[in-house]
Amino acid sequence: MHWAGNNRRKHCTGIFLLLIVFAGVAIAAAPAPSDVSQLLTRAENIKTSDYANFLKLLQELESRTSELSEPQKWQLRFMEGWQATYSGQDEKAKLLLEAVAKQAPDSSLRTRATATLINVLGVGHHYEEAFEYLDRALDNLPQVTDKQARFPLLGEASQLLVEAGQYDLATGYANQIVTEFPTGRYGCIGRMLKLHAELRGGQTNISNDVFQDAINRCLEVKEKLAADTIRRDMAILAMQQNKLDDALSLLQVNYQEVKGLDYPDLTSEYNVLLAQTYWKKDNIALAQKYAMTTVDIASKSDLIEPLITAYQLLYQIERQYGNLRDALAYHEKYVAADKEHLDDIREKALAYQIVKQEVEAKKIELGTLNKQNQILQLQQALDRKAVVTSRLYIALLLTVLASIAFWLYRLKRSQLRFMRLARRDGLTGIFNRQHFVEEAEQILRYVAKSLRGACLILIDLDHFKDINDTHGHVVGDAVLKRAVAVCQCHLNSCDVFGRLGGEEFGILLPECTVIQALERAERIRLSIQQVDDSEDVPLTASFGIAATAHYGYDLRRLLVAADSALYRAKNDGRNRVVVSMDDHAPRTAPSTGNSKHADTSPYANSTE
């Protein structure tokens, strides 16, 4: 397989799309034929294995278009679009491939052009248009008998649906590839897509034997990139199951091979997984080393997901070292990258839902037109039938109209439900991080105009990792829900409450003084500590408070100050409330790094 394409393109949407779109057959070097049909075949065969000669053949074919038949001209136009895709000329590629996908007489060629076009649209973040082409192509797929043409479309469908969060559908299309190609290169890629979709969909019961079988099949056809991608997912699952040594061994053994592939996406992912594993094993130095390597690779190649994790790790490492200035810098980069990533995910999910709703609406519209035709026929029959019969037809008409109204109502309700889910945390039902930030900033702007105060409380559940490790994630989820329910008992209707990530929560209290915030936080702390749970899982929480009276109305400053106070509460023994004050307030201990505001409140007194 020839990998030069990933250096020519502006930005590839993933390892899977690279494998799918640039699929080709390596052909041994041979003199270029002179017949145009042989030139077309030769160019098709070497386009990924010998790109330089492919360009020469393409130029010769373009100079001899008068000798080409109509189907051959469409084949040449597809190769021109493929070459534009390969070299990163997305606008040119889009125009050429759209023409082939819509007008080419051969269904196999239209399918291949559509698959490549979907990739181009995904690269350009035109997600809604990509899903529209995908939906139409999948509707026509049963009529395509050429399995070689079906493969790239099924692969694009699986990958694009994973990115939109539709994991079951993605698994289904990957299974079709495995069914149609039980062995060989396409079978290897199909298994890789299937395992990835299952893992992203939350399946944790995938056995190592299944992973290893897929790896072996890929190695048999010399697909090292696919094999190492499967190993990456295997390591992720091992980390999720807390098998850190297994994950570390798998990553270390294959690290040099992955570096040798010279593919930044996979290299950065291996580095960030190593950083995470070493962090969990308390090897801070190696965790920092691999996180920095990830930042170096990912920032040059615009790889957002590994960059987010690396920034978050570096923030935690610098904060643990007490380098609060560097920690703040990494935290700001993490927040910016995470917001960009969340916006992109939301854009993909929304594009999928919009296209899905439009398809449903078109089906209903078509059904409505059919019903209207039937109604017209019934109206003509009314002139020839008795009054009693006409009443039956009118009743049928009313039933049809009621059915249409019912389906339109269901469509509207599903759209509203989707918008509501986008703002809520899936486990606890409270605001997610993005919506908490939006609501909090809006409240702060309001209280700033009216010169009123507000306080921000950050809450972190103590020893939550130990609860997960000891009792399992099901109990851990129940503990999170329990803590949220306790907090909600002490909140007013105007307070903003959200889950910021993991076991950390935030509460913005508008029109609230520091003393009032301290009292509210202490009541919540005591309630969390005193709750009696059937699982007999003891639970405490640490609190950090920052007030606009000391830090102004900028949410970022309030978050940093409250986080410093929370960090102080953790260091002082947990299960306590700490308020961050300004430079003129009394301090109980010397400050370190850049944090000058972490002062113990009157309530920072509870036992561990």
N, C-alpha and C positions, 0 to 999 in steps of 0.2 A: 504493500500500500504506500502511496506517495503522499507525504504530509506537507508539501510546500504551500498548500493553499492557506493554511492557518496564518502564515506570515503576510500573505497578500491582502487578506480581507480586513476591513476596518474592525469588525468585531463579530465573532461567531457566537451564536446563541447557545452553544453547548457541545460537549463531546459527541453526543449522539447524532446531532445534526451534521457534524463534520463527517462522521462515518457514513451517514445515509446519503447526503447530497453529493459527496465526492466519491461515491462508490464507482469503481472501475476495475477493469481486468488488465493485469500486467501482461503485455505482449512483448516477446523478444524483438530486438531491433531487426528491421528488414528494410530493403529498399522501398521507397514510396512507389505505389503503383500509379499508372497513368490514367486508367479508366476512372470516371468520376464516381461511379458506384463503389468501386474499390477504395477510392480516396475517402469517401464518406465512412465506410466500414473501418478503415484504418484509423481515421481520426477519432472515431467513437471509441475504439479499443485502447488507444494510447493517451487519452486526454488526462488521466491522472498519473500514469506511469512514466510518460515522457512529454512533459508539458511544452518544452521548447519546440520539438518536432510537431506537436499538435498545432501550435500557433502557425507554423509554416504551412501545414496542410490546410488549415482554415483560410489562410490568405490565398492559397492557390485555388481553393474551391470558390472563394468570393470573386476571383477573377474569371471564373468559368461558369458563372451562373446561367448563361445562355444554354449550356449543355445539360442542365439539370431538368428533370421532370418536375411536375408540380409537387408530388409527395417528397421528392428529394430536396426541393427548396425549403419546405417546412422543416425537414430534418436539419438542414444547414442553419436555419434561423434558430432552432432550439440549441444547437451547439454554440452559436454566437451568444445567445442568452446565458448559457452555462458558463462560457468563458468570461462574460461580464460579471457574473456572480462570483466566479473564482477569483477575479482580480479586484473585487470590491467596488465595481461600478454599478451600484444598486439601482439607480434610476434607469440607466440604459437596460440593465437586465430585466427590470420590471416591465418596460415597454415591450421588449422582444418576447418575453415569456408569456405575457398576457395575450399577445396575438396568437401564439402557438396554442395556448391552453383553450382559447375560445374558437379558433378557426381551423386548426389543423384537421385534415380528413381522417387521420389514423387515431383511434381511441387510446392506444398505448402511448403514443407520442404526447397526446394531450395530458394524459395522466402524469407522465414523467415531468412535463413542463409545469404542471400545477404543483407537484411536490417541490420542485426547485423554487417556484414563485412563492410558495408559502414560507420557505426558508428566508427568502429575500425580505418579505414583509415582516417576518419576525425580527430579523436583524434591524430593520428600520423602525421597530416599535409600532407598526401598523397592525395591531393585534386584531381589531375588529374585522378588517379586510381579510386578514389571514384566516380567521375562523369562518368567514363567509365562503372563501374558496374551498376550505377544507370540508365544510358541510356539503357543498354542491358536489365535490369530487367523491366523497364517501357515498352519496346517493347513487352516483353513476358507477361505483366500483364493481358491483356484481356483473356489469356488462363487459368489464375488462378481463379478458382471459389470459393475457400475458403476465405470468407471475413476476417476471423481472421488472415490469412496469408497476405492478401492485406493491412491491416491497417498499420503495421510497415513500409512497403515500401513506402506507400503514405505519412506517417508522415516524414520519412527520406527525401523524395523528397522535401516536402514543406520546411522543415528547412534548408536543404543544399542549395536550390535555393534562399532562403532569404539571406543567408550569401554570395551568389554570386551576389546579387543585382537583381535577376530575380523575382521581386515581383508579377507580374501578374501570371506567371507560378506557383509560390508557392501558391498563393491564389486559383488557380484552383485545385491543388491537395488536399488542405485542404477542399475545397468544396466537393470533391469526398468522403472524410471521413464523412462529415456531411450528405451527401446524403445516404451513405450506412449504417450509424449508427446515425439515427435521435435522439436517446436517449442513455442513459447509459454512461459508462466511456469513450469509444472511441468517442462518440459524443461530450462529454465535451472537450476532447483534440483536436478534429477537429475544434471546434469553437475557442479554444484558438489559434491554429495555424493560422486560417483564420484571426482573428482580428489582430494578430501580423503582418502578411504579409501585410495586408491593411494599418496598421499604418506606417510600415517601407516604404511602397510604396508611402507615402505622402497623403493618404486620411485623410481629417480633418472633414468630415461630418458624422462620425460615431456617432450615438446618444447614450446617456447614457442608454436608454432602451435596446439597443442591447447588450451593455456591461453587464448590470445587468441580462439580460436573460441568457447569457452564464455563469455568476457567479452562478446564482441560479441552473442551470443544473449541474454544477460541485459539488456544495454543496450537492445536492440530492444524489450523488453517493460518497460523502465523499472524494472528490479530493480537499483537501485544497490547495495543492501546485499549482494546475492548477488555482483555483479560485483566489489565491493571485497574480499569474502571470498576470491574466487578469486585476486585480485591478492595478497592476503596469503600464500596458499599458494605462489604463483609466486615471491614474494620469499624465502620460506623455502627453496625448492629452490635458488634462485640462491645463497643463503648456504651451503647444504650443498656446492655445487659450487665454493665459494670465488670466486664472481663478485660481489664486494662492491660494485663500482660499479653493476652492473645492479640489484642488490637495493636499493641506496640511491636510485637514480634512480626506481625503481618506487614506493618508499615515499614519497619526497618529493613526487612529482607528484600523488599521490592523497591526501596527508595531510589537506589542508584539506577535501576532500569527505567523508572519513570522519568528521572532527570535526563536520561539519554534519549528519550522520545522527543524532547524539545517541544513539548506541548504545554504552554503556560497554565491552561485551565486545570489539568490534572496535577501538575507539579505543585501549584499553589494549594490545591486541596489536600494533597499528601502532607505538605508542610504544616498547614493549619491543624490537621488531625493529630500530627505529632505534637504540636504545641499544646493542644487540648489534653492529650493523654499525659504528657509530662506535668502539666498543671495539676491534673487530678491526682498524680502520684507525688505531688509536692516537690518536684524537681524544677524549681523556679528558674534556674539559669538556662536549662535546655528549653523550657517552655518559652522564655523570652527570645532565645536564639531563633527558634523555628517560627515564632510569631513575627519577628522582624524580617525574616526571609520571605514569609508570606506577603507582608506589606510591600516589599521590594518588587516581587514578581507581579502581584495582583494589581498594584497601582499603575504599572506600566502597560498592562493589558486590559484595563477596565473590567476587572473581574470582581464584582461587588460582593458576592456572598462570602468568599473566604476573607475578604478585606474587613467585613463587619466583625466576624468572629475574632480576627487578629487584633483589631483595635480594641475590642472589649477585653480581651486577655491582657493586652499591654496596659490598659487602664487599671485593671485589677492588680497587676504586678507592680506598677509604679505606686499605686496607693498603698500596697502592702509594704513597699520599701520606704514609704513616707515622702516620696517625691510628688507632692500634691500638685505642683505646677505642671509637671509632665503628665500626671494622671488626668488633670483637667483638659489638657490639650488632646490627649487620646480620647477622652470621653466626648469632646465636641466633635471629633472626627467620626467616632462611632455613631453618635446621634445623627449626624448629617448623612452618613452612608446608609444607616438603617432606615431613615426616612425615605431616601431615594429608592431603596430596595422595596419597602412596603408600598410605595406609590406604584412601582412597576408591577408588583404582584396584584395590587388592587386593580390596576389598569387591565391586566390579562384576565382576571376573574370577571370583571365587569364586561369586558369585550365578549367573553364567552356567553355570559348571561344575556347580553343584549341580542347577540346573534340567535341564541336559543329562543328567546322570546319572539324575535322577528319571524323565525321559522314557524313557530307555533301560530303566530298571528296570521301568517300567510296561509297556513293550512286551514285555519278557521275561515279566513276570507274566501279561500277556494271552496270550502264546504258551503259557505253562505251563498256563493254564486250558484253552486249546484242546486242548493235548496231553492234559490230564487227562480231558477229555470223550471224546477219541478212545480213551484207555485204558479208560474205562468201557464204551465200545461194544465194545472188543476183549474185555474181561472177560466181557461178555454172550455174545459169540461163542464164548468158550472152552467154554461149557457144551454147545455144539452141534458142536464140532469134536473131532478126535482129539488125542491127547496130543502127537503130533509137531508138529501145527499150533500147539498152545498154547505149545510151547517157542519157536517163532519169534516169537510175540507177546511173550513175556517178554523175549526178546533185544531186540525193538524198544523195549520199555519201558525197559530198561537203557540203551539208546543215547540215548533222549530225556532221561533223567535225567542221563546223563553230559554231554550237550550243555548242559543247564541249568547244571550245576555249572561247566562250562568258561566259559560266558558270565559267570556270577557272579564267577568268579576273575579274568577279564579286567577287569570293572568295578572290582573292588577294587584291582587292580594299577594301573589308570589313575588312580584317586583318589590312591593313594600317590605315584605319579609326579608328579601335579600339585602335591601338598604339598611334595615335594622341590624341584621347580623354583622354587617361590615363594621359597625361601631362598637360591638360588644365583645368581651373576652369569652371564648367558647366554653371554658370550664366554669367560671364563677358567675357569668352574666352581668358583671359590672363593666364600666368603660375599659376599652383596651388602651394601650399606651398612647397611640396616636390621637384618639379622640379625647383622652384625658388632657393631653397637652393643648389641643385646640380649645376645649371648654375652659381650662384654667387660664389661658392667655386672654380669652374674651372676658372672663370675670375680673382679672387683674386690670384690664383696660377700663372697665366700668368703675371699679373702686378707686382707681387712680384719678379719674375725672372728678369723682365726688369727694376726693381727699379722705377716703376711709381706709382703714387698715385691713389687712388679711394675713393669715398664717398658713404655712405649708407644713404638713406633717408627713414624714416618710416612715413607713413601718416595715420591718424585716423580721420574719419568723425565725426564732433561734433554733439552731441545730436541725433545720429542716432536711438537710441532706441525710443526717443520721436516721430521721424518721423514714425517709424513702428507702434507705439501705436496709433498715431493720424490719420494717413492716410492709414494704412494697409500695408501688406507685398508686394502687387503688386506695390504700389508707392515706397516703400523702395527698391525693386529690380531695379526699373527704376532709382532711385537716384544713386544706386551703378554703374549702367551702365553709367550714365551721368558723374560721377566722373572719371571713367576709361577712357572715351572718351576724357575728358579734359586733363588728364595726358598724354595720348598718343600723343596729339598735341605738347607737349613740350619735347618729348623723341627723342634721336638719335637711329640709327639702332643698335648700339653696346650696348645700355643700357639694363639692365635686369629688367623687371617689372613683379610683381606677387602679387596675393592676398594671404595674410598670414592667413586670417581667419576673418569671420564676416565683419566688416567695416574697417579693417586694411590692408594696402598695403605697399609693399616695392619696392624701386628703387635702384639698384646699378649702379653708374655712374663711369665707368672706365676712367682713365687718366683725372681726374677732381680734382681741388683744392677745398679747403673749401669755398673760396669766390665764385667760380663758382657754387658750389652746393647751396650756400645760394641764389644766384641770380635765379637759376633754380627753387628752391623750392618756392621762393617768387612769381615768375611768375605763377606757378601752383596754389598757394594759392589764388592770385587775380582772376585768371580765374575761379576757382571753386566758389568763392564768387559772381562773376559778371554774371554768366550764368543765362539767363532768361528762366524759365521753365513753360510749359503750366499748370502744376499742382500747380503753385505758392507755391512751397516748398522751403523756404530759406535754403541755405546750406553753411557751412563753414568747414574748416578742420584745424587740428593742425599737425605740422611737427617736427620731431626730426632728427638731422643729426649727424653722426659720420664719421670721416675720418681716413684712414690708417696712415696718418701722425702722429696721436696721439695714435692710438690703434693697429697698426700693421695690418697684413693681415689675422688674424683669424676671420672668419665670426661670430663665437659665441660672441667674444668680441665686435665686431662692433654692433651686434644686441642688446646686453645688454646696450651698451653706447647710441645707438640711442633711445632705449626704455626709458632710464632714461631722455633723453632730451625731448622726446615726453610727458612723464609724467609731466615734468616741464612745458611744453607748456600748458597742460591741466590745471594744478594748477594755472598758471598765467593768466587764463582767456580765453583760447582757441583761435582759429583763428589766430595763430601766428607760427613763425618758431624759433626753439631753436636749437643751436648747442652744442654738448657735446665736451668739450675741455680737454686737459691733465692737470696735476697738476700745471704746470707753467703758464697756461693762467689765465687772470683776471676772477674773478667770481662776479656775481651781488648780490648773496645772500649766506648766510652760508649753507653748505651742511648738510644733515642728513643721518643717517644709513651708508651704504657703498658707496653711490653715491657721487663721488667727482668731477664729470666732467660736470654737467649740467649748462651751461652758456648761457645767453640770447644773441642771434645774433642781429645785427643791425636791423633786420627785425621784431623782436618780438614786434610789436606795434599796431596791428589791434584791432578793437573793437570786442565785443562779438557777 
